[in-house]
């Protein structure tokens, strides 16, 4: 009998200390194990020669396409490409987003697109969950910047600019303007008609990771989706920004302070919408 009482006491204590004072469960911080390269430096090499030597190495292709903001097909069309000295790390170490942003610890999910670096980062409670390259809007049709939310999604849809353009794994973020992120060819510079182009694997990940809106009726949104912040400006007419990595491997790095400054104007709204979603989810169960 004593052993049963002791066991119940232990269970109660574990339950007590796993909750906040208000009784709600403590948020579980995402634990991600990553492999960091020994060194991160870059050189410029002939694309065709590099592909002849490394074209069948999937892990190297993933890293090099990310660094050059392109896909494998378009990589072969480049004259020269930026190559790392060490391929042993996970792809996030070759991209500019910080692995952790304490300022975002209370934000369940947020997707951030950097126009200057042509990259995106997906965070969960301040931890970088996923990152990759993007090709955003061209000079004539710039991607709008600011705070958006993921709306509706479709595995396959047609572009509002040209009905011959098939968009796969499309997630809309601006319904009236028809702006969204989706899989499409990445030539290695911002060339889209305002959408945010992604590699297929990245588009699939975000398609499943982000939340859709919940509509109250045909005209009104009851619950908004995952917050998306697009920031910065691309220097059109100048050399590709990632070429700077050859002289300075940290040239494009985004600091925690920079991410904080970009999110700060929207944090209150993000947390308010997050609370609405949490309350809706709790009552929908």
C-alpha positions in Angstrom: 0.0 0.0 0.0 2.8 2.4 0.9 4.5 1.7 -2.4 1.3 2.7 -4.3 1.0 5.9 -2.3 4.7 6.8 -3.0 4.2 6.1 -6.7 1.1 8.3 -6.8 3.0 11.1 -5.0 5.8 11.0 -7.5 3.3 11.1 -10.4 1.6 14.1 -8.8 4.9 16.0 -8.3 5.9 15.3 -11.9 2.6 16.6 -13.1 2.8 19.7 -10.9 6.3 20.7 -11.9 5.6 20.2 -15.6 2.9 22.9 -15.6 3.0 26.6 -15.1 1.6 28.3 -12.0 -1.6 29.0 -13.9 -2.0 25.3 -14.6 -1.3 25.3 -18.4 1.3 23.0 -19.8 4.8 24.4 -20.2 5.7 25.0 -23.9 8.0 22.3 -25.2 11.1 23.8 -26.8 12.0 22.2 -30.1 15.2 20.2 -29.9 17.1 19.9 -33.1 20.4 18.1 -33.5 22.5 19.6 -36.3 26.0 19.0 -37.7 28.2 22.1 -37.8 31.0 22.3 -40.4 34.5 22.8 -39.1 35.0 25.9 -41.2 32.8 28.1 -43.3 34.6 29.8 -46.2 33.9 30.2 -49.9 35.5 30.3 -53.3 34.2 31.0 -56.8 34.4 28.1 -59.2 33.3 27.2 -62.8 29.8 25.7 -62.6 30.1 23.1 -65.3 33.4 21.8 -64.0 32.1 21.6 -60.4 28.9 19.8 -61.6 31.0 17.3 -63.6 32.9 16.4 -60.4 30.0 16.7 -57.9 26.7 16.5 -59.8 25.7 13.2 -58.3 26.4 14.1 -54.6 22.9 15.0 -53.3 24.2 16.6 -50.0 26.6 18.9 -51.9 24.0 19.9 -54.4 21.6 20.8 -51.6 24.2 23.1 -50.0 25.5 24.7 -53.2 22.0 25.4 -54.7 21.1 27.0 -51.3 24.2 29.2 -51.3 23.6 30.3 -54.9 19.8 30.7 -54.4 19.1 28.5 -57.3 18.0 24.9 -58.3 20.1 22.2 -59.9 18.9 22.8 -63.4 19.7 26.5 -63.2 23.0 25.9 -61.4 24.3 24.4 -64.7 23.4 27.6 -66.5 25.6 29.8 -64.3 29.1 30.7 -65.4 30.6 30.7 -61.9 29.1 29.6 -58.6 30.0 30.1 -54.9 31.4 27.0 -53.3 32.1 26.2 -49.6 35.4 24.8 -48.5 33.7 22.4 -46.2 30.4 20.5 -47.0 30.1 18.6 -43.8 27.5 20.8 -42.1 23.7 21.1 -42.4 22.4 23.6 -44.9 21.3 26.1 -42.3 25.0 26.8 -41.5 25.5 28.2 -45.0 22.5 30.5 -44.8 22.2 33.8 -42.9 19.5 33.1 -40.3 20.5 32.7 -36.6 19.8 29.3 -35.1 18.0 30.9 -32.1 16.2 34.2 -31.5 15.2 34.6 -27.8 12.9 37.5 -28.7 10.7 34.9 -30.5 10.4 32.5 -27.7 6.7 33.1 -27.1 5.9 32.9 -30.9 4.7 29.4 -31.7 5.5 29.8 -35.4 6.7 32.6 -37.7 8.0 32.5 -41.2 10.5 35.2 -42.2 11.7 36.1 -45.7 14.8 38.3 -46.2 14.6 40.2 -49.4 18.3 41.4 -49.3 19.6 37.8 -48.9 16.9 36.0 -50.8 16.4 33.4 -48.0 13.7 32.3 -45.6 13.7 31.0 -42.1 10.9 29.2 -40.2 11.0 29.6 -36.4 9.2 27.8 -33.6 9.4 29.4 -30.2 12.6 31.1 -31.3 14.3 28.0 -32.7 15.2 27.9 -36.4 13.2 24.9 -37.6 14.0 25.2 -41.3 15.7 27.5 -43.8 16.3 27.7 -47.5 16.8 29.9 -50.6 14.1 31.9 -52.4 13.7 34.0 -55.5 11.4 36.9 -54.8 9.7 39.6 -56.9 11.6 41.3 -59.7 12.2 45.1 -59.7 9.1 45.8 -61.7 6.9 43.5 -59.5 8.4 43.6 -56.0 7.2 41.3 -53.3 5.3 43.4 -50.7 7.0 43.7 -47.4 5.5 43.7 -43.9 3.4 41.3 -41.9 1.2 38.7 -43.6 -0.5 35.5 -42.6 -0.8 32.2 -44.5 -4.3 32.0 -45.9 -5.4 29.1 -48.2 -3.2 26.5 -49.9 -3.4 24.2 -52.9 -1.1 21.4 -54.0 -1.5 22.7 -57.6 -3.0 26.0 -58.8 -2.7 28.4 -61.7 -0.9 31.8 -61.6 -3.1 34.9 -61.7 -0.5 36.5 -64.0 -0.5 33.8 -66.6 -2.9 30.8 -66.8 -0.1 28.7 -68.4 2.0 28.9 -65.2 1.3 25.9 -62.9 2.2 26.6 -59.3 2.8 23.6 -57.0 2.6 23.5 -53.2 1.2 27.0 -53.2 0.4 28.9 -50.0 -1.3 32.2 -50.4 -0.3 35.1 -48.0 -2.0 38.1 -49.7 -5.4 37.1 -51.1 -6.3 40.3 -53.0 -2.9 40.6 -54.7 -2.5 36.9 -55.3 0.9 36.7 -53.5 2.1 33.4 -52.1 5.1 31.1 -51.7 5.3 28.0 -53.9 7.6 25.7 -55.9 8.9 27.2 -59.1 12.2 27.5 -61.0 14.9 29.4 -59.2 17.3 31.1 -61.7 19.3 32.6 -58.8 18.0 36.1 -58.6 14.6 37.8 -57.9 12.6 37.4 -61.1 9.0 36.5 -60.0 5.8 38.6 -60.4 5.9 39.3 -56.6 5.5 35.7 -55.4 8.2 33.9 -53.3 9.6 31.0 -55.3 11.0 28.0 -53.5 12.7 24.7 -54.2 10.3 21.8 -54.3 11.4 20.2 -51.1 11.2 23.5 -49.2 7.8 24.3 -50.7 6.5 20.9 -49.5 7.9 21.5 -46.0 6.3 24.9 -45.6 3.0 23.6 -47.2 2.7 21.1 -44.4 4.3 23.2 -41.6 2.2 26.4 -41.9 -1.4 26.7 -40.8 -4.3 27.8 -43.0 -6.8 30.5 -42.1 -10.3 29.6 -40.7 -13.1 31.5 -42.4 -16.2 32.7 -40.5 -18.0 33.1 -43.8 -17.2 34.0 -47.4 -16.1 37.5 -46.5 -14.6 37.3 -43.0 -11.6 35.5 -41.5 -12.2 33.9 -38.1 -8.7 32.7 -37.4 -5.6 33.8 -39.2 -2.9 31.4 -40.3 0.8 31.4 -39.6 2.5 34.9 -39.4 4.8 35.7 -42.3 7.2 38.6 -42.2 8.9 39.9 -45.4 11.5 42.5 -44.9 14.3 44.5 -46.6 15.2 45.5 -50.1 17.2 43.8 -52.8 19.9 45.9 -54.6 18.8 45.4 -58.2 21.5 46.1 -60.8 24.3 45.2 -58.4 26.3 41.9 -58.2 24.5 39.0 -56.5 24.8 39.6 -52.7 26.1 36.0 -52.0 29.3 36.8 -54.0 30.3 38.8 -50.9 30.7 35.5 -49.1 34.0 34.9 -50.9 35.6 37.9 -49.2 33.6 37.7 -45.9 31.8 34.5 -45.0 29.6 36.4 -42.5 28.8 39.2 -44.9 25.1 38.3 -45.1 24.6 37.0 -41.6 21.4 38.2 -39.9 21.9 38.8 -36.1 19.3 38.2 -33.4 19.1 41.9 -33.0 18.3 42.4 -36.6 15.5 39.8 -36.5 14.1 41.4 -33.4 14.0 44.9 -35.0 12.1 43.5 -38.0 9.6 41.6 -35.9 9.1 44.1 -33.1 6.5 46.3 -34.9 4.4 43.2 -35.5 4.9 41.2 -32.3 1.8 42.4 -30.5 -0.4 41.5 -33.4 1.3 38.2 -33.9 0.7 37.2 -30.3 -2.9 38.4 -30.3 -3.7 36.3 -33.4 -1.8 33.4 -31.9 -4.0 33.5 -28.8 -7.1 33.5 -31.0 -5.9 30.4 -32.8 -5.0 28.7 -29.5 -8.5 29.4 -28.1 -10.1 28.2 -31.3 -8.1 25.0 -31.4 -8.9 24.3 -27.7 -12.6 24.7 -28.3 -12.6 22.7 -31.6 -11.2 19.6 -29.9 
